[in-house]
Amino acid sequence: MKIFHGTENANIQKPTVLTLGVFDGLHLGHQRIMQTVVERGKAVEAVATAITFDPHPRAVLHPESAPPLLQTLDQRLANLEVLGIEQTIVIAFDREFAQKPAEGFVREILHERLQVKEVHLGKDFAFGRGRGGNIELLRRMSGELGFYAEEVPEVRLRGHRISSSKIRQLLSEGKINVARRMLGRPYGVEGVIERGAQRGRTIGFPTANLRPHNRVIPKFGVYATATLVEGTWRRSITNIGIRPTFEKDAEPSIESYIFDFDGDLYGDVLRVRFLHRIRDEHKFTGIDELRAQIERDTDQARNYFRRPGVKNMLEIL
């Protein structure tokens, strides 16, 4: 996939079919949009293109209410490529861009620079000054400029609208199974492995201590997880919390015990996906009680991984 930072850097040599949006999380609703763009691009012999914004527009215009993002920009771009998008244009969103009239953006960028044949928007998405760039504007201008504009129907799960904000809420409540169904995949984080206090190793459960790049972290507790090690998704359990048995006022940490693995991962970038919530985080009276609980957690996780559907999921992650 080609990636252009800014429309002025985009070397567009063929007409495009495109969509615009932040696309945080690339959930099932976003995936339907990308599927539409990819299919229509093939049908009209145009390049399937996504325009995305970084940072989130609300972080610039209303920083006090800006949401933490489910994905880093690199994760978003990687997922767009997986979904079949051929080129992505990343627009650096700032106050100057926010004041650009939508009509000018459509005429100068979409029509003249990107040679757009079709535009497919998610429901209620708007861009430009005063959010004037909506599906109605695109339809009005399409006749003059010779492109087609359509709104992609939203995706619902059991009657509920799928949205990035809803997924953030579910993760904060520890409801990772529902979040997974909305995302179409398990929620994951990635980050650098740092050297910790190595208490896990002394009690027989060495853990990889992850400093996450992602800002959205599931609710404190213990989870059955899949951890990507040397290109293979391995079974693991992961604790998110503040280690209340040992420390007071500690920074939240993510610690993963990878089953049947004893390699050195310090300094590596690791990816962890959350599959099943086992329990809340607890404070224990000491090492022995903690070790016994970890053994129970491990047994529970191993039983979870024996389920046929879970085993198949690990093979295709």
C-alpha positions in Angstrom: 0.0 0.0 0.0 1.2 3.5 -0.8 1.1 6.0 2.0 1.2 9.8 1.4 1.5 12.3 4.2 -0.5 15.3 2.9 -2.4 15.6 -0.3 0.3 17.8 -1.7 2.7 14.8 -1.6 0.3 12.4 -3.2 1.6 11.2 -6.6 -1.8 10.3 -8.1 -1.5 8.8 -11.6 -4.8 7.0 -11.9 -8.5 7.9 -10.9 -9.6 7.0 -7.4 -12.5 5.5 -5.5 -12.2 6.9 -2.0 -13.5 7.4 1.5 -12.7 9.8 4.2 -12.6 9.5 8.0 -10.6 8.9 11.1 -11.5 5.2 11.1 -10.3 4.6 14.7 -10.3 0.9 15.4 -11.4 -0.1 11.9 -14.4 -1.9 13.3 -17.0 -3.8 11.3 -18.7 -0.5 10.2 -15.4 0.8 8.9 -14.7 -2.6 7.3 -17.9 -2.4 5.3 -16.8 1.0 4.0 -13.4 -0.3 2.9 -15.0 -3.4 1.3 -17.2 -1.1 -0.7 -14.3 1.1 -1.8 -12.2 -1.9 -2.8 -15.0 -3.5 -4.7 -16.0 -0.3 -6.5 -12.4 0.4 -7.3 -12.0 -2.9 -9.1 -15.3 -2.4 -10.9 -14.4 1.0 -12.4 -10.7 0.4 -12.7 -9.7 3.1 -10.1 -7.4 3.0 -7.1 -9.0 2.1 -3.8 -8.0 5.1 -1.6 -8.6 6.1 2.0 -8.1 9.6 3.4 -7.6 9.6 7.2 -6.8 12.3 9.7 -4.1 12.6 12.4 -4.5 13.7 15.1 -8.2 13.1 15.8 -10.0 16.3 14.8 -11.5 16.6 18.3 -8.0 16.6 19.8 -7.4 19.9 17.9 -10.9 21.5 18.1 -12.1 20.3 21.5 -9.1 18.7 23.3 -10.9 18.5 26.6 -13.3 15.9 25.2 -10.9 14.2 22.7 -11.2 10.4 22.9 -8.2 8.2 23.4 -7.7 6.3 20.2 -8.0 2.5 19.9 -5.1 2.3 17.5 -1.9 4.1 16.8 -1.6 5.6 13.3 0.8 2.8 12.2 -1.7 0.2 13.4 -4.5 1.9 11.5 -2.4 2.1 8.3 -1.5 -1.6 8.6 -5.1 -2.6 9.0 -6.1 -0.5 6.0 -3.6 -2.4 3.9 -5.0 -5.7 5.2 -8.5 -4.6 4.1 -7.3 -4.1 0.5 -6.8 -0.3 0.4 -4.2 0.5 -2.2 -3.2 4.0 -1.1 -3.8 6.0 2.0 -3.5 9.8 2.4 -2.8 11.0 5.9 -3.9 14.6 6.4 -2.3 16.4 9.4 -5.4 17.9 11.0 -4.9 21.4 12.4 -7.0 24.5 12.9 -6.1 25.9 9.5 -7.3 22.7 7.8 -10.5 22.8 9.9 -11.3 26.2 8.4 -11.0 25.0 4.8 -14.4 25.2 3.1 -15.7 21.8 2.2 -16.6 22.9 -1.4 -13.0 23.9 -2.0 -11.7 20.6 -0.6 -14.0 18.6 -2.9 -13.1 20.7 -6.0 -9.4 21.1 -5.4 -8.4 17.9 -3.7 -11.0 15.2 -4.5 -11.7 16.3 -8.1 -8.6 18.0 -9.4 -5.8 16.3 -7.5 -7.2 12.8 -6.7 -9.3 12.4 -9.9 -12.1 10.9 -7.9 -14.7 8.7 -9.6 -16.6 7.7 -6.5 -16.8 8.8 -2.9 -18.3 6.5 -0.2 -18.9 8.0 3.2 -19.8 6.4 6.5 -23.1 7.5 8.0 -23.2 11.0 9.5 -19.5 11.7 8.6 -18.8 15.3 7.8 -15.7 17.4 7.0 -14.7 21.0 6.3 -15.6 24.3 8.0 -18.7 24.0 10.0 -19.0 20.3 9.0 -20.3 21.4 5.7 -18.8 18.5 3.8 -21.5 15.8 4.1 -23.1 13.4 1.7 -25.7 16.0 0.6 -22.9 18.4 -0.5 -21.1 15.6 -2.3 -24.2 14.6 -4.2 -24.9 18.2 -5.2 -21.4 18.7 -6.5 -21.1 15.2 -8.1 -23.2 16.2 -11.1 -21.0 19.2 -11.9 -17.7 17.5 -11.3 -18.6 14.1 -12.8 -18.2 11.7 -9.8 -20.6 9.5 -7.9 -21.3 9.9 -4.1 -23.0 7.5 -1.8 -23.4 6.8 2.0 -22.5 3.3 3.2 -25.2 1.8 5.5 -24.1 1.5 9.1 -23.4 -1.9 10.7 -25.3 -3.0 13.8 -24.7 -5.7 16.3 -27.9 -7.1 17.8 -29.7 -3.8 17.0 -26.9 -1.6 18.5 -24.9 0.8 16.4 -21.2 -0.1 16.2 -18.9 2.8 17.0 -15.4 3.5 18.2 -16.8 5.2 21.3 -19.0 2.2 22.2 -16.0 -0.1 21.8 -13.9 2.1 24.1 -16.7 1.9 26.7 -16.9 -1.9 26.4 -13.1 -2.3 26.9 -13.2 0.0 30.0 -15.9 -2.3 31.4 -13.9 -5.5 30.6 -16.5 -6.6 28.1 -13.9 -7.8 25.6 -16.1 -10.4 24.0 -18.6 -7.8 22.8 -15.8 -5.5 21.8 -14.3 -8.3 19.7 -17.6 -8.9 17.9 -17.8 -5.2 17.0 -14.2 -5.0 15.9 -14.4 -8.3 14.0 -11.2 -9.4 15.7 -9.8 -9.5 19.3 -8.7 -6.1 20.7 -4.9 -5.8 20.9 -2.2 -3.6 22.1 1.5 -3.4 21.3 4.5 -2.0 23.0 8.1 -2.4 24.0 9.1 -5.1 26.6 10.8 -3.6 29.6 12.7 -5.1 32.4 10.6 -5.3 35.5 11.2 -6.4 39.1 11.3 -10.1 37.9 9.0 -11.3 40.7 7.2 -13.5 38.3 10.4 -15.4 37.5 11.1 -16.1 41.1 7.7 -17.8 41.6 7.8 -19.8 38.4 5.8 -17.5 36.1 8.2 -15.1 34.2 6.3 -12.3 32.6 6.9 -9.9 29.7 6.3 -6.4 31.0 4.8 -4.3 28.2 4.9 -0.5 27.9 2.0 0.0 25.5 1.9 2.3 22.6 -1.9 2.2 22.7 -3.9 4.6 24.9 -7.0 2.4 25.3 -6.3 -0.4 27.8 -9.0 -2.9 28.9 -10.3 -2.8 32.5 -7.8 -4.0 35.2 -7.8 -7.7 35.6 -6.5 -11.0 34.3 -7.2 -12.2 30.7 -6.5 -15.1 28.5 -4.5 -13.6 25.7 -2.6 -14.4 22.5 0.9 -12.9 22.3 2.8 -12.6 19.0 6.3 -14.0 19.5 8.7 -14.4 16.6 5.8 -14.4 14.1 3.6 -17.0 16.0 0.6 -16.3 18.2 1.3 -18.1 21.4 -1.1 -18.7 24.3 -0.7 -16.5 27.3 -2.3 -14.9 30.3 -2.0 -11.2 30.9 -2.5 -9.1 34.0 -3.4 -5.4 33.7 -3.2 -3.4 36.9 -1.1 -1.9 39.6 0.3 -5.0 41.4 -1.5 -4.2 44.7 0.2 -7.1 46.5 3.6 -5.5 46.2 3.3 -1.8 45.5 1.3 1.2 46.4 0.4 4.0 43.9 2.2 2.1 41.2 1.8 2.9 37.5 -0.5 0.6 35.7 1.3 -2.2 34.0 0.6 -5.0 31.4 2.4 -8.2 32.3 2.0 -11.4 30.1 3.0 -14.9 31.0 3.6 -16.8 27.7 2.9 -20.5 28.0 5.8 -22.9 27.3 8.2 -20.1 26.5 11.4 -19.0 28.2 13.1 -16.7 25.7 14.6 -13.2 26.2 12.2 -10.6 24.9 13.6 -7.4 26.5 13.6 -4.6 24.0 11.3 -6.3 21.5 8.0 -4.9 20.4 5.3 -7.3 21.4 1.6 -7.6 20.3 -1.0 -8.9 22.8 -4.6 -9.6 21.9 -7.3 -10.0 24.6 -9.5 -13.1 24.2 -11.3 -13.8 27.5 -11.6 -12.1 30.8 -10.7 -14.4 33.8 -11.1 -12.2 36.9 -10.6 -8.8 38.5 -7.3 -7.8 39.9 -6.9 -8.7 43.6 -4.5 -8.0 46.5 -3.1 -11.1 48.1 -1.5 -11.7 51.5 1.8 -12.8 50.0 3.8 -14.7 47.5 2.3 -18.2 48.2 -1.3 -17.0 47.8 -0.4 -15.1 44.6 1.3 -18.2 43.2 -1.7 -20.4 43.9 -4.0 -17.9 42.2 -1.8 -17.7 39.2 -1.8 -21.5 38.9 -5.6 -21.4 38.9 -5.6 -18.6 36.4 -3.3 -20.6 34.1 -5.4 -23.7 34.4 -8.5 -21.7 33.6 -6.8 -20.2 30.6 -5.6 -23.5 29.3 -9.1 -24.9 29.5 -10.3 -21.9 27.5 -7.7 -22.5 24.8 -8.8 -26.1 24.5 -12.2 -25.0 23.1 -12.4 -25.9 19.4 -13.4 -22.4 18.3 -10.6 -20.8 20.3 -8.0 -23.1 18.9 -9.1 -22.3 15.4 -9.0 -18.5 16.2 -5.4 -18.7 17.3 -4.5 -20.4 14.1 -5.9 -17.5 11.9 -5.0 -14.4 14.0 
